[in-house]
Amino acid sequence: MKNEHCSADKLANSGFGYTLSIIKGKYKVIILYWLNENQPTMRFNELKRCIDKISFKTLSNTLKEMERDKLIFRKEYPQIPPKVEYGLLERGKSLVPVLDMLCQWGNKHKNDVL
Protein backbone atom coordinates (compact mmCIF):
# COMPACT_ATOMS: atom_id res chain seq x y z
CA MET A 1 0.00 0.00 0.00
CA LYS A 2 1.32 3.42 -0.97
CA ASN A 3 2.10 5.82 1.89
CA GLU A 4 0.09 8.93 1.02
CA HIS A 5 1.79 10.99 3.72
CA CYS A 6 5.14 10.81 1.89
CA SER A 7 4.34 11.04 -1.82
CA ALA A 8 6.67 12.81 -4.22
CA ASP A 9 3.67 14.57 -5.78
CA LYS A 10 2.69 16.01 -2.41
CA LEU A 11 6.15 17.54 -2.00
CA ALA A 12 6.36 18.74 -5.62
CA ASN A 13 2.98 20.46 -5.35
CA SER A 14 3.77 22.19 -2.06
CA GLY A 15 5.21 25.66 -1.57
CA PHE A 16 8.37 24.05 -0.22
CA GLY A 17 8.71 21.89 -3.34
CA TYR A 18 8.18 24.90 -5.60
CA THR A 19 10.82 26.92 -3.74
CA LEU A 20 13.29 24.05 -4.03
CA SER A 21 12.62 23.79 -7.76
CA ILE A 22 13.54 27.48 -8.17
CA ILE A 23 16.72 27.50 -6.03
CA LYS A 24 17.96 23.95 -6.57
CA GLY A 25 21.36 23.57 -8.07
CA LYS A 26 24.84 23.89 -6.76
CA TYR A 27 25.26 27.64 -7.25
CA LYS A 28 21.90 29.46 -7.29
CA VAL A 29 21.80 30.26 -3.59
CA ILE A 30 25.44 31.35 -3.75
CA ILE A 31 24.69 33.66 -6.68
CA LEU A 32 21.71 35.11 -4.80
CA TYR A 33 23.98 35.69 -1.81
CA TRP A 34 26.65 37.56 -3.80
CA LEU A 35 24.14 39.63 -5.79
CA ASN A 36 22.47 40.65 -2.53
CA GLU A 37 25.80 41.52 -0.89
CA ASN A 38 26.91 43.61 -3.88
CA GLN A 39 23.71 45.43 -4.87
CA PRO A 40 22.68 46.96 -7.14
CA THR A 41 24.66 44.96 -9.74
CA MET A 42 27.65 42.73 -10.35
CA ARG A 43 29.49 42.02 -13.56
CA PHE A 44 29.86 38.47 -14.85
CA ASN A 45 33.58 38.29 -14.04
CA GLU A 46 33.01 39.63 -10.52
CA LEU A 47 30.56 36.81 -9.89
CA LYS A 48 33.02 34.33 -11.39
CA ARG A 49 35.75 35.51 -8.99
CA CYS A 50 33.42 35.25 -5.99
CA ILE A 51 32.39 31.70 -6.92
CA ASP A 52 35.90 30.34 -7.24
CA LYS A 53 35.36 26.86 -8.66
CA ILE A 54 32.50 27.49 -11.09
CA SER A 55 33.18 27.21 -14.82
CA PHE A 56 32.23 30.01 -17.21
CA LYS A 57 29.70 27.71 -18.91
CA THR A 58 28.06 26.64 -15.64
CA LEU A 59 27.85 30.24 -14.42
CA SER A 60 26.38 31.37 -17.72
CA ASN A 61 23.78 28.55 -17.76
CA THR A 62 22.85 29.11 -14.11
CA LEU A 63 22.40 32.85 -14.66
CA LYS A 64 20.17 32.12 -17.69
CA GLU A 65 18.00 29.81 -15.57
CA MET A 66 17.74 32.43 -12.84
CA GLU A 67 16.86 35.08 -15.39
CA ARG A 68 14.19 32.77 -16.86
CA ASP A 69 12.76 32.26 -13.36
CA LYS A 70 12.67 36.06 -12.91
CA LEU A 71 15.03 36.06 -9.91
CA ILE A 72 17.65 38.25 -11.58
CA PHE A 73 18.01 40.69 -14.45
CA ARG A 74 20.74 40.92 -17.06
CA LYS A 75 21.77 44.26 -18.51
CA GLU A 76 24.05 44.32 -21.51
CA TYR A 77 25.89 47.47 -22.57
CA PRO A 78 26.69 47.93 -26.28
CA GLN A 79 30.41 48.53 -26.00
CA ILE A 80 33.71 46.84 -26.67
CA PRO A 81 34.73 44.91 -24.69
CA PRO A 82 31.19 43.78 -23.83
CA LYS A 83 29.89 44.73 -20.40
CA VAL A 84 27.13 42.70 -18.77
CA GLU A 85 25.71 43.29 -15.31
CA TYR A 86 23.40 41.18 -13.17
CA GLY A 87 21.20 42.15 -10.25
CA LEU A 88 18.28 40.96 -8.19
CA LEU A 89 14.71 41.48 -9.31
CA GLU A 90 11.99 41.91 -6.67
CA ARG A 91 11.24 38.18 -6.89
CA GLY A 92 14.90 37.40 -6.13
CA LYS A 93 15.03 40.00 -3.36
CA SER A 94 12.05 38.29 -1.74
CA LEU A 95 14.34 35.27 -1.10
CA VAL A 96 16.81 37.39 0.93
CA PRO A 97 14.97 36.81 4.24
CA VAL A 98 15.30 33.07 3.62
CA LEU A 99 19.05 33.52 3.05
CA ASP A 100 19.24 35.62 6.23
CA MET A 101 17.58 32.82 8.19
CA LEU A 102 20.10 30.32 6.79
CA CYS A 103 22.92 32.65 7.89
CA GLN A 104 21.45 32.99 11.35
CA TRP A 105 21.12 29.23 11.70
CA GLY A 106 24.71 28.76 10.52
CA ASN A 107 26.06 31.38 12.92
CA LYS A 108 24.21 29.74 15.79
CA HIS A 109 25.34 26.18 15.00
CA LYS A 110 28.72 26.44 13.24
CA ASN A 111 30.62 25.66 16.44
CA ASP A 112 28.39 22.77 17.53
CA VAL A 113 30.29 19.62 18.43
CA LEU A 114 29.29 16.85 16.06
N, CA, C and O atoms as a MOPAC input file, in Angstrom:
PM7 MOZYME 1SCF
protein

 N      0.83400 1    -1.18900 1     0.00000 1
 C      0.00000 1     0.00000 1     0.00000 1
 C      0.88200 1     1.25800 1     0.00000 1
 O      1.84300 1     1.34900 1     0.76300 1
 N      0.55500 1     2.18700 1    -0.83200 1
 C      1.32400 1     3.41700 1    -0.96600 1
 C      1.09400 1     4.32900 1     0.23500 1
 O     -0.04000 1     4.51800 1     0.67600 1
 N      2.19100 1     4.89400 1     0.76200 1
 C      2.10100 1     5.82400 1     1.88600 1
 C      1.76100 1     7.20700 1     1.33900 1
 O      2.60400 1     7.86200 1     0.72600 1
 N      0.53800 1     7.64400 1     1.55800 1
 C      0.08600 1     8.93200 1     1.01800 1
 C      0.65400 1    10.13200 1     1.76200 1
 O      0.59900 1    11.25700 1     1.26300 1
 N      1.20100 1     9.89800 1     2.95500 1
 C      1.79400 1    10.99200 1     3.71900 1
 C      3.12900 1    11.42400 1     3.12900 1
 O      3.57000 1    12.54900 1     3.36400 1
 N      3.77400 1    10.55600 1     2.37100 1
 C      5.13700 1    10.80700 1     1.88500 1
 C      5.23700 1    10.70100 1     0.37200 1
 O      6.22900 1    10.16700 1    -0.12400 1
 N      4.28600 1    11.17000 1    -0.36300 1
 C      4.34100 1    11.04500 1    -1.81600 1
 C      5.18100 1    12.16800 1    -2.43200 1
 O      5.19800 1    13.29900 1    -1.94500 1
 N      5.86600 1    11.82300 1    -3.50500 1
 C      6.67200 1    12.81300 1    -4.22100 1
 C      5.79300 1    13.92300 1    -4.79100 1
 O      6.19700 1    15.08600 1    -4.82200 1
 N      4.59300 1    13.56300 1    -5.24200 1
 C      3.67300 1    14.56800 1    -5.78200 1
 C      3.26900 1    15.58300 1    -4.72400 1
 O      3.13600 1    16.77300 1    -5.00900 1
 N      3.07400 1    15.10100 1    -3.49600 1
 C      2.68600 1    16.01000 1    -2.41400 1
 C      3.78400 1    17.04700 1    -2.17700 1
 O      3.49700 1    18.23100 1    -2.00500 1
 N      5.03000 1    16.60400 1    -2.17000 1
 C      6.15000 1    17.53600 1    -2.00000 1
 C      6.25700 1    18.47600 1    -3.19300 1
 O      6.38600 1    19.68800 1    -3.02100 1
 N      6.20300 1    17.92300 1    -4.40100 1
 C      6.36100 1    18.73600 1    -5.61800 1
 C      5.28200 1    19.80600 1    -5.72200 1
 O      5.53500 1    20.89400 1    -6.24100 1
 N      4.09000 1    19.51000 1    -5.23700 1
 C      2.98100 1    20.45500 1    -5.35100 1
 C      2.86600 1    21.39800 1    -4.15600 1
 O      1.93400 1    22.19900 1    -4.08100 1
 N      3.79900 1    21.30500 1    -3.23500 1
 C      3.77100 1    22.18600 1    -2.06100 1
 C      4.58300 1    23.45500 1    -2.32600 1
 O      5.35200 1    23.52600 1    -3.28500 1
 N      4.40200 1    24.44100 1    -1.47300 1
 C      5.21100 1    25.66000 1    -1.56700 1
 C      6.68600 1    25.36700 1    -1.37900 1
 O      7.53600 1    25.95900 1    -2.04400 1
 N      6.98800 1    24.44600 1    -0.46600 1
 C      8.37100 1    24.04900 1    -0.22200 1
 C      8.98400 1    23.43300 1    -1.48300 1
 O     10.10500 1    23.76400 1    -1.87000 1
 N      8.22500 1    22.53100 1    -2.11400 1
 C      8.70700 1    21.89000 1    -3.34400 1
 C      8.92800 1    22.89700 1    -4.45900 1
 O      9.90600 1    22.80100 1    -5.20000 1
 N      8.02000 1    23.86800 1    -4.58300 1
 C      8.18500 1    24.90100 1    -5.60400 1
 C      9.43600 1    25.72800 1    -5.34000 1
 O     10.21000 1    25.99800 1    -6.25800 1
 N      9.63500 1    26.13200 1    -4.08600 1
 C     10.82000 1    26.92000 1    -3.74200 1
 C     12.09200 1    26.14800 1    -4.07200 1
 O     13.02500 1    26.70100 1    -4.65300 1
 N     12.12900 1    24.87200 1    -3.70100 1
 C     13.29400 1    24.04800 1    -4.03200 1
 C     13.52500 1    23.98300 1    -5.53300 1
 O     14.66900 1    24.02200 1    -5.98400 1
 N     12.46000 1    23.88400 1    -6.30700 1
 C     12.62000 1    23.79400 1    -7.76200 1
 C     13.23400 1    25.06900 1    -8.34300 1
 O     13.91000 1    25.02000 1    -9.37100 1
 N     13.00300 1    26.20000 1    -7.69100 1
 C     13.53900 1    27.48000 1    -8.16900 1
 C     14.99400 1    27.68400 1    -7.73800 1
 O     15.78200 1    28.25200 1    -8.49400 1
 N     15.36200 1    27.22900 1    -6.53500 1
 C     16.71600 1    27.50100 1    -6.03200 1
 C     17.62000 1    26.27100 1    -6.04400 1
 O     18.76400 1    26.33600 1    -5.59400 1
 N     17.10900 1    25.14400 1    -6.56200 1
 C     17.96400 1    23.95400 1    -6.56500 1
 C     19.11300 1    24.14900 1    -7.53700 1
 O     19.03600 1    24.93200 1    -8.48400 1
 N     20.14900 1    23.43300 1    -7.27900 1
 C     21.35700 1    23.57400 1    -8.07000 1
 C     22.49600 1    23.98300 1    -7.16600 1
 O     22.28800 1    24.54800 1    -6.09200 1
 N     23.67500 1    23.69600 1    -7.60300 1
 C     24.84400 1    23.89500 1    -6.76300 1
 C     25.14300 1    25.36200 1    -6.46500 1
 O     25.71100 1    25.67100 1    -5.41800 1
 N     24.76800 1    26.27200 1    -7.37000 1
 C     25.25600 1    27.64200 1    -7.25300 1
 C     24.18300 1    28.72500 1    -7.12300 1
 O     24.52700 1    29.88200 1    -6.88100 1
 N     22.92300 1    28.40300 1    -7.27200 1
 C     21.90000 1    29.45500 1    -7.29000 1
 C     21.83500 1    30.24700 1    -5.99200 1
 O     21.75800 1    31.47600 1    -6.01800 1
 N     21.86400 1    29.55800 1    -4.86500 1
 C     21.80000 1    30.26000 1    -3.58500 1
 C     23.05400 1    31.10500 1    -3.38900 1
 O     22.99000 1    32.20100 1    -2.83200 1
 N     24.18700 1    30.59500 1    -3.84600 1
 C     25.44400 1    31.35100 1    -3.74700 1
 C     25.37700 1    32.61000 1    -4.60300 1
 O     25.81100 1    33.67800 1    -4.17000 1
 N     24.84100 1    32.49400 1    -5.80400 1
 C     24.68700 1    33.66000 1    -6.68400 1
 C     23.74300 1    34.67600 1    -6.04800 1
 O     24.02300 1    35.87500 1    -6.05800 1
 N     22.62700 1    34.20400 1    -5.49600 1
 C     21.70900 1    35.11200 1    -4.80200 1
 C     22.42200 1    35.83500 1    -3.66500 1
 O     22.23900 1    37.03700 1    -3.47000 1
 N     23.23100 1    35.09600 1    -2.92200 1
 C     23.97500 1    35.69200 1    -1.80900 1
 C     24.87500 1    36.82100 1    -2.30400 1
 O     24.83200 1    37.92900 1    -1.76900 1
 N     25.69600 1    36.54500 1    -3.33200 1
 C     26.64500 1    37.55800 1    -3.80100 1
 C     25.94700 1    38.75400 1    -4.43800 1
 O     26.37300 1    39.89300 1    -4.25000 1
 N     24.86900 1    38.50000 1    -5.19700 1
 C     24.13900 1    39.62500 1    -5.79000 1
 C     23.50000 1    40.48900 1    -4.70500 1
 O     23.42900 1    41.71000 1    -4.84500 1
 N     23.03800 1    39.86600 1    -3.63000 1
 C     22.47300 1    40.64600 1    -2.53100 1
 C     23.56000 1    41.44300 1    -1.81300 1
 O     23.34300 1    42.60300 1    -1.46500 1
 N     24.70500 1    40.84700 1    -1.59100 1
 C     25.80200 1    41.51600 1    -0.88900 1
 C     26.39000 1    42.67300 1    -1.69800 1
 O     26.95700 1    43.60300 1    -1.12400 1
 N     26.26200 1    42.62200 1    -3.01300 1
 C     26.90700 1    43.60600 1    -3.88400 1
 C     25.88800 1    44.38000 1    -4.72200 1
 O     26.14900 1    44.69200 1    -5.88400 1
 N     24.73400 1    44.68800 1    -4.13800 1
 C     23.71100 1    45.43000 1    -4.86800 1
 C     24.21400 1    46.80700 1    -5.24400 1
 O     25.02100 1    47.35500 1    -4.49300 1
 N     23.80500 1    47.40000 1    -6.32900 1
 C     22.68000 1    46.96400 1    -7.14000 1
 C     23.05000 1    45.93400 1    -8.21100 1
 O     22.18500 1    45.16700 1    -8.63500 1
 N     24.31500 1    45.89300 1    -8.66400 1
 C     24.66400 1    44.96100 1    -9.73900 1
 C     26.07300 1    44.40400 1    -9.55100 1
 O     26.89400 1    44.93800 1    -8.80500 1
 N     26.30600 1    43.31600 1   -10.25600 1
 C     27.64700 1    42.73400 1   -10.35300 1
 C     27.88700 1    42.35000 1   -11.80600 1
 O     26.96300 1    41.96500 1   -12.52300 1
 N     29.12300 1    42.46100 1   -12.21900 1
 C     29.49200 1    42.01700 1   -13.55900 1
 C     29.76200 1    40.52200 1   -13.53400 1
 O     30.03500 1    39.94100 1   -12.48300 1
 N     29.68000 1    39.90800 1   -14.70900 1
 C     29.86000 1    38.46700 1   -14.84700 1
 C     31.18200 1    38.02200 1   -14.22500 1
 O     31.21000 1    37.06600 1   -13.45000 1
 N     32.26800 1    38.70300 1   -14.55700 1
 C     33.58200 1    38.28700 1   -14.04400 1
 C     33.71600 1    38.48200 1   -12.53500 1
 O     34.45000 1    37.74400 1   -11.87800 1
 N     33.01300 1    39.47000 1   -11.98400 1
 C     33.00700 1    39.63400 1   -10.52500 1
 C     32.34900 1    38.42600 1    -9.86400 1
 O     32.85700 1    37.89200 1    -8.87800 1
 N     31.21900 1    38.00300 1   -10.41500 1
 C     30.55800 1    36.80600 1    -9.89500 1
 C     31.46600 1    35.58800 1   -10.01600 1
 O     31.56900 1    34.78400 1    -9.08900 1
 N     32.11900 1    35.46100 1   -11.16000 1
 C     33.01600 1    34.32600 1   -11.39300 1
 C     34.11700 1    34.29900 1   -10.33700 1
 O     34.44200 1    33.23200 1    -9.81800 1
 N     34.69300 1    35.45200 1   -10.01200 1
 C     35.75300 1    35.50900 1    -8.98700 1
 C     35.22400 1    35.15000 1    -7.60700 1
 O     35.92800 1    34.50900 1    -6.82500 1
 N     33.99900 1    35.55200 1    -7.29500 1
 C     33.41500 1    35.25300 1    -5.98600 1
 C     33.08000 1    33.77000 1    -5.82800 1
 O     33.12500 1    33.23000 1    -4.72300 1
 N     32.74400 1    33.12200 1    -6.93900 1
 C     32.39400 1    31.69900 1    -6.91600 1
 C     33.55700 1    30.95700 1    -7.54800 1
 O     33.49800 1    30.55900 1    -8.71100 1
 N     34.58200 1    30.78100 1    -6.79400 1
 C     35.89600 1    30.34500 1    -7.24400 1
 C     35.89000 1    29.15300 1    -8.20700 1
 O     36.52600 1    29.22900 1    -9.25800 1
 N     35.21700 1    28.09000 1    -7.89400 1
 C     35.36500 1    26.86000 1    -8.65900 1
 C     34.28600 1    26.63700 1    -9.72200 1
 O     34.15000 1    25.52100 1   -10.22100 1
 N     33.54000 1    27.63800 1   -10.07000 1
 C     32.50100 1    27.49200 1   -11.08800 1
 C     33.09400 1    27.77000 1   -12.46700 1
 O     33.89800 1    28.68800 1   -12.62800 1
 N     32.69700 1    26.97700 1   -13.45900 1
 C     33.18100 1    27.21100 1   -14.82400 1
 C     32.37500 1    28.35000 1   -15.45500 1
 O     31.28000 1    28.67800 1   -15.00000 1
 N     32.93600 1    28.94100 1   -16.50300 1
 C     32.22900 1    30.01300 1   -17.21300 1
 C     30.90300 1    29.49700 1   -17.75400 1
 O     29.88800 1    30.18800 1   -17.67200 1
 N     30.90500 1    28.28000 1   -18.31000 1
 C     29.69500 1    27.71000 1   -18.90600 1
 C     28.63200 1    27.47200 1   -17.84100 1
 O     27.46400 1    27.80100 1   -18.04800 1
 N     29.02700 1    26.90200 1   -16.70000 1
 C     28.06400 1    26.64200 1   -15.64100 1
 C     27.49100 1    27.94400 1   -15.09800 1
 O     26.28600 1    28.03900 1   -14.86400 1
 N     28.33700 1    28.94600 1   -14.89600 1
 C     27.85200 1    30.23800 1   -14.42100 1
 C     26.87400 1    30.84300 1   -15.42600 1
 O     25.80800 1    31.32900 1   -15.04700 1
 N     27.23600 1    30.81300 1   -16.68600 1
 C     26.37500 1    31.36700 1   -17.72400 1
 C     25.02100 1    30.64900 1   -17.76100 1
 O     23.97800 1    31.30000 1   -17.82200 1
 N     25.03200 1    29.32300 1   -17.72300 1
 C     23.78300 1    28.55200 1   -17.76000 1
 C     22.93300 1    28.80100 1   -16.51400 1
 O     21.71200 1    28.92800 1   -16.60400 1
 N     23.57900 1    28.87000 1   -15.36500 1
 C     22.84800 1    29.11000 1   -14.11400 1
 C     22.21500 1    30.49000 1   -14.12000 1
 O     21.06500 1    30.64400 1   -13.70900 1
 N     22.95100 1    31.49800 1   -14.58000 1
 C     22.39700 1    32.85000 1   -14.66500 1
 C     21.21100 1    32.89400 1   -15.63200 1
 O     20.22400 1    33.58100 1   -15.37000 1
 N     21.30400 1    32.16800 1   -16.74100 1
 C     20.17300 1    32.12100 1   -17.69200 1
 C     18.94100 1    31.50300 1   -17.04800 1
 O     17.82900 1    31.99100 1   -17.25000 1
 N     19.12300 1    30.43200 1   -16.27300 1
 C     18.00200 1    29.80800 1   -15.57100 1
 C     17.38400 1    30.78200 1   -14.56700 1
 O     16.16200 1    30.88300 1   -14.46000 1
 N     18.23200 1    31.48800 1   -13.84000 1
 C     17.73900 1    32.42600 1   -12.83600 1
 C     17.03400 1    33.61500 1   -13.48000 1
 O     16.07600 1    34.15600 1   -12.92800 1
 N     17.51700 1    34.01200 1   -14.64400 1
 C     16.85800 1    35.08300 1   -15.38800 1
 C     15.49600 1    34.59600 1   -15.89500 1
 O     14.50800 1    35.32900 1   -15.83600 1
 N     15.45200 1    33.37000 1   -16.38800 1
 C     14.19300 1    32.77500 1   -16.86400 1
 C     13.16600 1    32.69700 1   -15.73500 1
 O     11.97400 1    32.91600 1   -15.95200 1
 N     13.64700 1    32.38000 1   -14.51600 1
 C     12.76500 1    32.26400 1   -13.35600 1
 C     12.46000 1    33.61200 1   -12.71400 1
 O     11.80900 1    33.67600 1   -11.67100 1
 N     12.92900 1    34.68200 1   -13.33500 1
 C     12.66600 1    36.06000 1   -12.90600 1
 C     13.19000 1    36.36300 1   -11.50300 1
 O     12.57400 1    37.11000 1   -10.74300 1
 N     14.35100 1    35.76100 1   -11.17300 1
 C     15.02500 1    36.06200 1    -9.91400 1
 C     16.02700 1    37.19100 1   -10.10600 1
 O     16.26100 1    37.98600 1    -9.19600 1
 N     16.61900 1    37.25600 1   -11.29700 1
 C     17.65300 1    38.24800 1   -11.58300 1
 C     17.38500 1    38.90600 1   -12.93200 1
 O     16.61500 1    38.40100 1   -13.74900 1
 N     18.03900 1    40.04400 1   -13.14200 1
 C     18.00500 1    40.68500 1   -14.45400 1
 C     19.41800 1    40.70400 1   -15.02200 1
 O     20.40700 1    40.61200 1   -14.29600 1
 N     19.47700 1    40.82400 1   -16.31500 1
 C     20.74000 1    40.91700 1   -17.05600 1
 C     20.67400 1    42.19300 1   -17.86900 1
 O     19.71700 1    42.42400 1   -18.60800 1
 N     21.70500 1    43.02600 1   -17.72800 1
 C     21.77100 1    44.26400 1   -18.50900 1
 C     23.06600 1    44.24600 1   -19.30100 1
 O     24.16200 1    44.14600 1   -18.75000 1
 N     22.90100 1    44.34700 1   -20.61400 1
 C     24.05200 1    44.31700 1   -21.51000 1
 C     24.27100 1    45.71200 1   -22.08600 1
 O     23.33800 1    46.36500 1   -22.55400 1
 N     25.53400 1    46.15200 1   -22.03700 1
 C     25.89300 1    47.46700 1   -22.56600 1
 C     26.55100 1    47.28700 1   -23.92700 1
 O     27.44100 1    46.45000 1   -24.07300 1
 N     26.12700 1    48.06100 1   -24.93100 1
 C     26.68900 1    47.92700 1   -26.28100 1
 C     28.04200 1    48.62600 1   -26.39300 1
 O     28.13500 1    49.75100 1   -26.88400 1
 N     29.06000 1    47.95900 1   -25.94200 1
 C     30.40700 1    48.52500 1   -25.99800 1
 C     31.40800 1    47.39900 1   -26.21800 1
 O     31.07500 1    46.21700 1   -26.13000 1
 N     32.62200 1    47.79400 1   -26.50100 1
 C     33.70900 1    46.83800 1   -26.66800 1
 C     34.80300 1    47.20200 1   -25.67800 1
 O     35.25400 1    48.34800 1   -25.68200 1
 N     35.25500 1    46.27600 1   -24.82400 1
 C     34.73300 1    44.91000 1   -24.69000 1
 C     33.32800 1    44.91700 1   -24.09000 1
 O     32.93200 1    45.87800 1   -23.43100 1
 N     32.57300 1    43.82900 1   -24.32400 1
 C     31.19500 1    43.77900 1   -23.83100 1
 C     31.13400 1    43.90800 1   -22.31100 1
 O     32.00000 1    43.40100 1   -21.59800 1
 N     30.11700 1    44.58100 1   -21.83700 1
 C     29.89100 1    44.73200 1   -20.40000 1
 C     28.48700 1    44.22200 1   -20.09800 1
 O     27.50600 1    44.68000 1   -20.68400 1
 N     28.40800 1    43.26800 1   -19.17700 1
 C     27.12800 1    42.70000 1   -18.77400 1
 C     27.05300 1    42.74900 1   -17.25700 1
 O     27.99600 1    42.36400 1   -16.56500 1
 N     25.92600 1    43.22400 1   -16.74600 1
 C     25.71100 1    43.28800 1   -15.30500 1
 C     24.47700 1    42.46900 1   -14.94300 1
 O     23.54500 1    42.31600 1   -15.73200 1
 N     24.50900 1    41.94700 1   -13.71100 1
 C     23.39700 1    41.17700 1   -13.17300 1
 C     22.99200 1    41.76400 1   -11.83200 1
 O     23.82500 1    42.27400 1   -11.08400 1
 N     21.70200 1    41.68300 1   -11.54000 1
 C     21.20000 1    42.15100 1   -10.25500 1
 C     19.92600 1    41.41200 1    -9.89500 1
 O     19.36800 1    40.67100 1   -10.70400 1
 N     19.48000 1    41.62400 1    -8.67700 1
 C     18.28000 1    40.95500 1    -8.18800 1
 C     17.02000 1    41.69900 1    -8.62100 1
 O     16.94100 1    42.92300 1    -8.51800 1
 N     16.05000 1    40.95200 1    -9.10000 1
 C     14.70600 1    41.48200 1    -9.31000 1
 C     13.95000 1    41.36600 1    -7.98500 1
 O     14.44000 1    40.73900 1    -7.04600 1
 N     12.77300 1    41.96200 1    -7.90500 1
 C     11.99200 1    41.90500 1    -6.66700 1
 C     11.73200 1    40.46700 1    -6.24200 1
 O     11.76900 1    40.15500 1    -5.05100 1
 N     11.47400 1    39.60000 1    -7.19600 1
 C     11.23700 1    38.18400 1    -6.89000 1
 C     12.47000 1    37.55700 1    -6.24400 1
 O     12.34000 1    36.77000 1    -5.30600 1
 N     13.65900 1    37.89000 1    -6.73000 1
 C     14.89900 1    37.40200 1    -6.13200 1
 C     15.14500 1    38.02000 1    -4.76400 1
 O     15.58100 1    37.34100 1    -3.83400 1
 N     14.86100 1    39.31600 1    -4.64900 1
 C     15.03000 1    39.99700 1    -3.35900 1
 C     14.12000 1    39.39500 1    -2.29000 1
 O     14.44900 1    39.41200 1    -1.10400 1
 N     12.97700 1    38.86400 1    -2.71900 1
 C     12.05400 1    38.28700 1    -1.74100 1
 C     12.61300 1    37.00500 1    -1.11600 1
 O     12.07600 1    36.52900 1    -0.11600 1
 N     13.67900 1    36.44000 1    -1.68600 1
 C     14.34300 1    35.26900 1    -1.09700 1
 C     15.40200 1    35.66300 1    -0.06400 1
 O     15.89100 1    34.80100 1     0.66600 1
 N     15.76100 1    36.93500 1     0.01200 1
 C     16.81000 1    37.38800 1     0.93000 1
 C     16.48700 1    37.05600 1     2.39400 1
 O     17.39100 1    36.63700 1     3.11700 1
 N     15.24400 1    37.22200 1     2.86500 1
 C     14.97000 1    36.81500 1     4.24300 1
 C     15.23000 1    35.32600 1     4.49800 1
 O     15.63600 1    34.94200 1     5.59500 1
 N     14.99600 1    34.49900 1     3.49100 1
 C     15.29900 1    33.06700 1     3.61800 1
 C     16.80800 1    32.88000 1     3.75900 1
 O     17.26000 1    32.10000 1     4.59800 1
 N     17.58700 1    33.58800 1     2.94700 1
 C     19.04800 1    33.51800 1     3.04700 1
 C     19.51600 1    34.01300 1     4.41200 1
 O     20.42100 1    33.43200 1     5.01000 1
 N     18.89400 1    35.09300 1     4.90600 1
 C     19.24300 1    35.62000 1     6.22500 1
 C     18.99300 1    34.58000 1     7.31300 1
 O     19.79000 1    34.44300 1     8.24100 1
 N     17.88900 1    33.85100 1     7.19800 1
 C     17.58200 1    32.81700 1     8.18700 1
 C     18.60700 1    31.69100 1     8.12300 1
 O     18.99200 1    31.15100 1     9.16000 1
 N     19.05500 1    31.32800 1     6.92300 1
 C     20.10200 1    30.31600 1     6.79100 1
 C     21.39700 1    30.80000 1     7.44500 1
 O     22.08800 1    30.02900 1     8.11100 1
 N     21.72100 1    32.08000 1     7.25200 1
 C     22.92100 1    32.64800 1     7.88600 1
 C     22.80400 1    32.62900 1     9.40900 1
 O     23.75300 1    32.27600 1    10.10900 1
 N     21.65200 1    33.00600 1     9.90200 1
 C     21.44500 1    32.99400 1    11.35400 1
 C     21.59400 1    31.59000 1    11.91200 1
 O     22.23800 1    31.39600 1    12.94300 1
 N     21.00900 1    30.61700 1    11.24400 1
 C     21.11900 1    29.22900 1    11.69500 1
 C     22.58100 1    28.79500 1    11.69000 1
 O     23.05300 1    28.17400 1    12.64200 1
 N     23.29500 1    29.12300 1    10.61400 1
 C     24.70900 1    28.76100 1    10.52400 1
 C     25.55600 1    29.40800 1    11.59700 1
 O     26.42000 1    28.75800 1    12.18500 1
 N     25.31700 1    30.68700 1    11.85800 1
 C     26.06400 1    31.37800 1    12.91800 1
 C     25.79200 1    30.75300 1    14.28500 1
 O     26.69000 1    30.66200 1    15.12300 1
 N     24.56500 1    30.33100 1    14.50100 1
 C     24.20600 1    29.73600 1    15.78800 1
 C     24.83800 1    28.34700 1    15.96700 1
 O     25.21600 1    27.97800 1    17.07900 1
 N     24.95100 1    27.59100 1    14.89000 1
 C     25.33900 1    26.18400 1    15.00500 1
 C     26.70700 1    25.82900 1    14.45200 1
 O     27.10600 1    24.66700 1    14.52600 1
 N     27.44100 1    26.78900 1    13.89800 1
 C     28.71700 1    26.43800 1    13.24300 1
 C     29.75700 1    25.88800 1    14.19300 1
 O     30.68000 1    25.20200 1    13.75500 1
 N     29.63700 1    26.16600 1    15.47900 1
 C     30.61600 1    25.66400 1    16.44000 1
 C     30.09400 1    24.47400 1    17.25500 1
 O     30.72200 1    24.05200 1    18.22500 1
 N     28.93900 1    23.94200 1    16.84800 1
 C     28.39400 1    22.76500 1    17.53300 1
 C     29.37400 1    21.60300 1    17.40700 1
 O     30.02400 1    21.42500 1    16.37700 1
 N     29.46400 1    20.83300 1    18.45700 1
 C     30.29000 1    19.62300 1    18.42700 1
 C     29.45900 1    18.52300 1    17.77400 1
 O     28.33700 1    18.23700 1    18.19400 1
 N     30.02400 1    17.92000 1    16.75100 1
 C     29.29200 1    16.84800 1    16.06300 1
 C     29.65700 1    15.49900 1    16.63800 1
 O     29.14300 1    14.47600 1    16.18800 1

